[in-house]
Amino acid sequence: MNAGIFTITEHPPYQSYRPLPSKLRYLRYLGWPIDPDRRDEGLDDWVSTALVKALTECGNVAFLHSASSTTGGKWAMVAPSTWETATRHGPLGFGRLWGLRFSRDPNLVRELFEDDEYSWHLRGQLALLYRPETEPESLDAGAIARCIDEQDITPLADCIGYLRPGDDGDFGELGMSGSEDLDRVIAALQGDTAAPD
């Protein structure tokens, strides 16, 4: 299927590719044209803009965020409809500090493609989708950090989808729980994907 300039397929990009373990029923791989001269420079703006629009039209997005200013695993509102937290995950609680953002604001969600600490290009990012009515206070930040670290989101019962970078960030792995949510993401990609000349 071709959604505007995006290519969407059920087939992994190569035979040995391993998708993210989850309970989500629908898995698609998103491709987009890549300028060979800019391959190592990350996503083009038009690609990240279209992906952010598709995600935020579906619901709230939780993702790794290095500038999260709150700690202790408690969500704090930092902007309208945007919350952040940071939680430690690792042996005896002395592990890495994981910053998380939860938002539906496209301007703030866009940062998931721009965070150098959790680089999309280096496959260090993962966007989790939640229904629009989901309150961040109902989500266990420690469990989210643990699932991201272990690259297995099976325990995240409220998660309705995810977007994970493929190798070198050159494609996206999209998992969705329902066909209506999948259709909504694909429709958003079809509606706003004009690559620059």
Residue frames as qw, qx, qy, qz and C-alpha x, y, z in Angstrom:
[[0.000, 0.890, 0.455, 0.000, 0.00, 0.00, 0.00],
 [0.408, 0.215, -0.003, 0.888, 1.23, 3.47, -0.83],
 [0.184, -0.829, -0.468, 0.244, -0.04, 6.19, 1.54],
 [0.103, 0.979, -0.106, -0.142, 0.87, 9.34, -0.35],
 [0.369, 0.734, -0.560, 0.103, 4.65, 9.34, -0.39],
 [0.445, -0.436, 0.731, -0.278, 4.87, 6.69, 2.37],
 [0.609, 0.121, -0.742, -0.252, 5.11, 2.99, 1.59],
 [0.581, -0.325, 0.519, -0.536, 3.22, 0.78, 4.04],
 [0.662, 0.192, -0.693, -0.212, 3.65, -2.97, 4.10],
 [0.859, -0.433, 0.097, -0.255, 3.05, -5.97, 6.36],
 [0.931, 0.157, -0.155, 0.290, 6.40, -7.45, 5.36],
 [0.537, -0.737, 0.129, 0.390, 9.53, -6.70, 7.37],
 [0.283, 0.871, -0.314, -0.251, 12.35, -4.94, 5.52],
 [0.386, 0.480, -0.787, -0.039, 14.52, -8.04, 5.68],
 [0.765, -0.147, -0.600, -0.181, 14.10, -11.66, 6.72],
 [0.574, -0.115, -0.634, 0.505, 15.98, -11.56, 10.03],
 [0.131, -0.423, 0.129, -0.887, 14.24, -8.38, 11.28],
 [0.316, -0.348, -0.833, 0.292, 12.70, -8.87, 14.74],
 [0.222, -0.663, -0.251, -0.669, 9.65, -6.72, 15.60],
 [0.157, -0.362, 0.533, -0.748, 9.03, -5.34, 19.08],
 [0.248, -0.277, -0.924, 0.086, 7.28, -7.91, 21.31],
 [0.300, -0.011, 0.231, -0.925, 3.77, -6.68, 22.16],
 [0.355, 0.340, 0.835, -0.245, 0.11, -7.73, 22.36],
 [0.357, 0.568, -0.041, -0.740, -0.80, -5.47, 19.46],
 [0.759, 0.291, 0.581, -0.045, -2.49, -7.25, 16.55],
 [0.611, 0.767, 0.165, 0.110, -1.57, -5.08, 13.56],
 [0.537, -0.537, 0.311, 0.571, 2.03, -4.56, 12.47],
 [0.598, 0.773, 0.162, 0.139, 3.09, -2.41, 9.53],
 [0.603, -0.276, 0.172, 0.728, 6.39, -1.10, 8.25],
 [0.243, 0.937, 0.172, -0.182, 6.52, 2.49, 7.03],
 [0.649, -0.032, 0.288, 0.703, 9.01, 3.55, 4.40],
 [0.182, 0.939, 0.117, -0.266, 9.79, 6.92, 2.86],
 [0.692, 0.624, -0.084, 0.353, 12.18, 8.24, 0.22],
 [0.612, -0.675, 0.101, 0.398, 15.69, 8.83, 1.54],
 [0.388, 0.887, -0.250, 0.026, 18.15, 11.20, -0.08],
 [0.924, 0.022, -0.190, 0.333, 21.38, 9.16, -0.32],
 [0.376, 0.519, -0.254, 0.725, 23.44, 12.31, 0.33],
 [0.328, -0.528, 0.285, -0.730, 21.58, 12.91, 3.61],
 [0.768, -0.167, -0.608, -0.113, 21.21, 9.29, 4.82],
 [0.587, -0.161, -0.577, 0.544, 23.15, 9.92, 8.04],
 [0.012, 0.243, -0.146, 0.959, 21.47, 13.22, 8.91],
 [0.215, 0.273, 0.727, -0.592, 18.24, 11.85, 10.39],
 [0.314, 0.602, 0.733, 0.043, 14.69, 12.32, 9.16],
 [0.103, 0.319, 0.298, 0.894, 13.68, 15.01, 6.73],
 [0.201, 0.076, 0.393, -0.894, 11.31, 17.57, 8.27],
 [0.607, 0.024, -0.306, -0.733, 8.39, 16.56, 6.05],
 [0.604, -0.053, -0.795, -0.026, 8.69, 12.92, 7.24],
 [0.228, -0.136, -0.715, 0.647, 8.78, 13.77, 10.96],
 [0.324, 0.059, 0.109, -0.938, 5.94, 16.28, 10.53],
 [0.664, -0.025, -0.501, -0.554, 3.72, 13.69, 8.84],
 [0.544, -0.086, -0.809, 0.204, 4.54, 11.00, 11.44],
 [0.042, -0.092, -0.551, 0.829, 3.82, 13.37, 14.34],
 [0.484, 0.019, -0.106, -0.868, 0.51, 14.40, 12.79],
 [0.679, -0.056, -0.666, -0.305, -0.51, 10.75, 12.35],
 [0.423, -0.097, -0.778, 0.455, 0.44, 9.85, 15.93],
 [0.052, 0.118, 0.432, -0.893, -1.22, 12.84, 17.62],
 [0.544, -0.042, -0.299, -0.783, -4.43, 12.42, 15.62],
 [0.658, -0.122, -0.737, -0.100, -4.69, 8.93, 17.08],
 [0.680, -0.662, -0.316, 0.014, -4.11, 9.88, 20.73],
 [0.340, -0.888, 0.308, -0.004, -1.53, 10.76, 23.36],
 [0.785, 0.433, -0.370, 0.245, 2.10, 9.90, 22.74],
 [0.642, -0.720, 0.249, 0.080, 4.54, 8.82, 25.45],
 [0.790, 0.498, -0.187, 0.304, 8.20, 8.89, 24.49],
 [0.723, -0.315, -0.140, 0.599, 11.69, 9.18, 25.88],
 [0.142, 0.915, 0.080, 0.370, 12.71, 12.77, 26.56],
 [0.673, 0.049, -0.367, 0.641, 16.08, 13.82, 27.91],
 [0.056, 0.371, -0.162, 0.913, 14.99, 17.27, 29.11],
 [0.570, -0.596, -0.517, -0.230, 12.30, 16.01, 31.51],
 [0.055, 0.571, -0.391, 0.720, 12.61, 18.18, 34.58],
 [0.703, -0.447, 0.214, -0.510, 10.60, 16.17, 37.10],
 [0.331, 0.313, -0.883, 0.115, 11.90, 13.12, 38.92],
 [0.330, -0.111, 0.751, -0.561, 10.65, 10.39, 41.20],
 [0.031, 0.198, 0.947, 0.250, 8.31, 8.76, 38.71],
 [0.172, 0.654, 0.575, -0.460, 5.45, 11.24, 39.34],
 [0.342, 0.530, 0.493, 0.599, 3.92, 12.91, 36.30],
 [0.119, -0.609, -0.237, 0.747, 3.92, 16.73, 36.36],
 [0.448, 0.798, 0.385, 0.117, 2.14, 19.02, 33.91],
 [0.477, -0.331, 0.184, 0.793, 4.71, 21.17, 32.08],
 [0.146, 0.107, -0.362, -0.915, 2.47, 22.66, 29.38],
 [0.696, 0.142, 0.176, -0.682, -1.19, 22.39, 28.42],
 [0.957, 0.156, 0.036, -0.242, -1.97, 18.68, 27.88],
 [0.665, 0.488, -0.505, 0.256, 1.71, 17.77, 28.33],
 [0.728, -0.649, 0.193, -0.108, 3.25, 15.91, 31.27],
 [0.540, 0.554, -0.597, 0.213, 6.77, 14.79, 32.05],
 [0.787, -0.573, 0.207, -0.096, 8.51, 12.58, 34.54],
 [0.431, 0.571, -0.689, 0.114, 11.83, 10.86, 35.09],
 [0.881, -0.375, 0.171, -0.231, 12.32, 7.54, 36.79],
 [0.073, -0.600, 0.795, 0.056, 15.28, 5.33, 37.59],
 [0.969, 0.095, 0.001, -0.229, 15.43, 1.85, 36.16],
 [0.514, 0.528, -0.651, 0.182, 18.17, -0.64, 36.84],
 [0.665, -0.144, -0.680, 0.273, 19.60, -2.85, 39.56],
 [0.408, -0.460, -0.546, 0.569, 18.45, -1.76, 43.03],
 [0.060, 0.934, 0.344, -0.078, 17.10, 1.49, 41.58],
 [0.361, -0.687, 0.253, 0.578, 20.60, 2.80, 40.80],
 [0.598, 0.298, 0.577, 0.469, 20.26, 2.45, 37.05],
 [0.210, 0.205, 0.335, 0.895, 19.77, 5.00, 34.35],
 [0.206, 0.486, 0.401, -0.749, 17.43, 7.97, 34.76],
 [0.217, 0.360, 0.761, 0.495, 14.74, 7.65, 32.08],
 [0.180, 0.316, 0.140, -0.921, 12.97, 10.87, 31.09],
 [0.189, 0.428, 0.852, 0.234, 9.46, 10.54, 29.68],
 [0.230, 0.167, -0.012, -0.959, 7.05, 12.96, 28.04],
 [0.200, 0.454, 0.868, -0.007, 3.30, 12.36, 27.53],
 [0.140, 0.477, 0.013, -0.867, 1.58, 14.73, 25.11],
 [0.532, 0.551, 0.632, 0.120, -0.75, 15.23, 22.18],
 [0.113, 0.911, -0.064, -0.393, 0.74, 18.58, 21.19],
 [0.852, 0.464, 0.081, 0.229, 2.39, 18.08, 17.76],
 [0.224, 0.868, -0.312, 0.315, 4.99, 20.78, 18.44],
 [0.445, -0.635, 0.582, -0.247, 6.17, 18.96, 21.57],
 [0.926, 0.023, 0.375, -0.040, 5.78, 15.41, 20.27],
 [0.650, 0.732, -0.183, 0.091, 8.02, 16.37, 17.34],
 [0.153, -0.791, 0.571, -0.157, 10.93, 16.38, 19.79],
 [0.887, -0.164, 0.431, -0.036, 10.92, 12.58, 19.79],
 [0.823, 0.483, 0.121, 0.274, 12.74, 12.84, 16.43],
 [0.275, 0.839, -0.197, 0.426, 15.15, 15.54, 17.65],
 [0.636, -0.721, 0.249, -0.120, 16.41, 14.29, 21.03],
 [0.429, 0.640, -0.633, 0.074, 20.14, 13.50, 20.76],
 [0.312, -0.384, 0.793, -0.356, 20.18, 11.40, 23.94],
 [0.616, 0.218, 0.732, -0.191, 17.34, 9.18, 22.72],
 [0.127, 0.452, -0.488, -0.736, 18.17, 9.36, 19.04],
 [0.816, 0.390, 0.219, -0.367, 15.66, 8.17, 16.43],
 [0.553, 0.685, -0.456, -0.133, 18.51, 7.84, 13.96],
 [0.139, 0.443, -0.860, 0.212, 20.46, 5.54, 16.33],
 [0.625, -0.257, -0.685, -0.273, 17.31, 3.56, 17.22],
 [0.246, -0.014, -0.682, 0.688, 17.24, 4.90, 20.76],
 [0.361, 0.004, 0.158, -0.919, 13.63, 6.12, 20.71],
 [0.091, -0.317, -0.934, -0.137, 10.21, 4.53, 21.05],
 [0.341, -0.116, 0.029, -0.932, 6.83, 6.29, 20.83],
 [0.008, -0.280, -0.945, 0.166, 3.92, 4.66, 22.68],
 [0.281, -0.293, -0.336, -0.850, 0.32, 5.55, 21.82],
 [0.004, 0.304, 0.817, -0.491, -2.51, 5.89, 24.33],
 [0.038, 0.703, 0.665, 0.251, -6.16, 6.79, 23.88],
 [0.074, 0.589, 0.027, 0.804, -6.98, 10.53, 24.02],
 [0.580, -0.682, -0.105, -0.433, -8.82, 10.10, 27.34],
 [0.835, -0.152, -0.379, 0.370, -5.88, 8.35, 29.06],
 [0.277, -0.938, 0.138, -0.159, -4.59, 10.31, 32.03],
 [0.504, 0.545, -0.597, 0.303, -0.83, 10.11, 32.58],
 [0.371, -0.488, 0.578, -0.538, -1.35, 9.68, 36.33],
 [0.927, -0.029, 0.194, -0.321, -2.86, 6.26, 35.55],
 [0.830, 0.451, -0.301, 0.131, 0.39, 5.12, 33.91],
 [0.771, -0.562, 0.164, 0.252, 3.32, 3.63, 35.81],
 [0.293, 0.884, -0.354, -0.079, 6.40, 5.51, 34.56],
 [0.380, -0.532, 0.756, 0.024, 8.70, 2.84, 35.99],
 [0.736, 0.209, 0.644, -0.017, 6.90, 0.10, 34.06],
 [0.581, 0.809, 0.052, -0.073, 7.10, 2.14, 30.84],
 [0.025, 0.828, -0.557, -0.054, 10.84, 2.73, 31.31],
 [0.565, -0.278, 0.777, -0.007, 11.39, -0.96, 32.07],
 [0.750, 0.452, 0.480, -0.047, 9.46, -2.05, 28.95],
 [0.436, 0.881, -0.174, -0.058, 11.36, 0.41, 26.75],
 [0.198, -0.707, 0.678, 0.023, 14.70, -0.69, 28.20],
 [0.564, -0.105, 0.819, -0.004, 13.86, -4.37, 27.70],
 [0.283, 0.257, -0.570, -0.727, 12.33, -3.70, 24.27],
 [0.205, -0.291, -0.926, -0.127, 9.14, -5.61, 25.16],
 [0.277, -0.148, 0.142, -0.939, 5.91, -3.67, 25.66],
 [0.444, -0.261, -0.828, -0.222, 3.72, -6.72, 26.27],
 [0.278, -0.394, -0.711, 0.512, 3.00, -5.69, 29.92],
 [0.065, 0.181, 0.079, -0.978, 1.65, -2.24, 28.89],
 [0.221, 0.459, 0.860, -0.047, -2.08, -3.06, 28.80],
 [0.194, 0.806, 0.329, -0.453, -3.29, 0.50, 28.07],
 [0.116, -0.485, 0.507, 0.703, -0.93, 1.02, 25.13],
 [0.710, 0.527, 0.367, -0.289, -2.86, 1.06, 21.82],
 [0.757, 0.624, 0.022, 0.195, 0.12, 1.42, 19.51],
 [0.537, -0.640, 0.255, 0.487, 3.74, 2.27, 19.01],
 [0.618, 0.771, -0.127, 0.091, 6.18, 3.66, 16.47],
 [0.709, -0.529, 0.329, 0.331, 9.75, 2.38, 16.63],
 [0.283, 0.782, -0.435, -0.346, 12.64, 3.35, 14.38],
 [0.974, 0.204, 0.019, 0.096, 14.06, 0.73, 12.07],
 [0.769, -0.158, 0.113, 0.608, 17.77, 0.36, 11.43],
 [0.353, 0.004, 0.127, 0.927, 19.42, 3.79, 11.20],
 [0.207, 0.534, 0.378, -0.728, 15.94, 5.35, 11.50],
 [0.062, 0.191, -0.615, -0.763, 15.44, 4.71, 7.78],
 [0.443, -0.315, -0.668, -0.509, 11.97, 3.19, 8.25],
 [0.394, -0.301, 0.454, -0.740, 9.36, 2.92, 10.98],
 [0.273, -0.173, -0.946, -0.007, 7.79, -0.09, 12.66],
 [0.423, -0.220, 0.079, -0.876, 4.16, 0.66, 13.52],
 [0.205, -0.207, -0.951, 0.104, 2.14, -1.56, 15.84],
 [0.406, -0.203, 0.022, -0.891, -1.55, -0.91, 16.53],
 [0.299, 0.030, 0.864, -0.405, -4.14, -2.71, 18.65],
 [0.508, 0.522, 0.616, -0.299, -7.16, -2.19, 16.40],
 [0.472, 0.361, 0.565, 0.572, -7.89, -1.83, 12.72],
 [0.046, 0.933, 0.333, 0.127, -9.71, 1.49, 13.25],
 [0.388, -0.830, 0.184, 0.356, -6.65, 3.00, 14.94],
 [0.573, -0.116, 0.563, 0.584, -4.43, 1.65, 12.16],
 [0.340, 0.654, 0.548, 0.395, -6.76, 3.12, 9.53],
 [0.136, -0.973, -0.151, 0.106, -6.67, 6.49, 11.33],
 [0.477, -0.608, 0.375, 0.512, -2.85, 6.58, 11.25],
 [0.496, 0.157, 0.641, 0.564, -2.74, 5.57, 7.57],
 [0.187, 0.840, 0.467, 0.204, -5.40, 8.16, 6.67],
 [0.251, -0.922, 0.047, 0.292, -3.38, 10.87, 8.43],
 [0.500, -0.358, 0.534, 0.580, -0.27, 9.85, 6.49],
 [0.411, 0.454, 0.652, 0.447, -2.21, 9.91, 3.21],
 [0.048, 0.914, 0.403, 0.021, -3.65, 13.34, 3.93],
 [0.119, -0.978, 0.153, 0.083, -0.48, 15.33, 4.55],
 [0.744, -0.332, 0.433, 0.386, 2.52, 13.85, 2.81],
 [0.592, 0.799, 0.009, 0.104, 3.94, 15.98, 0.10],
 [0.754, -0.272, 0.120, 0.586, 7.70, 15.53, -0.17],
 [0.041, 0.855, -0.128, -0.500, 9.58, 18.70, -1.11],
 [0.769, 0.637, -0.046, 0.044, 11.03, 18.98, -4.62]]
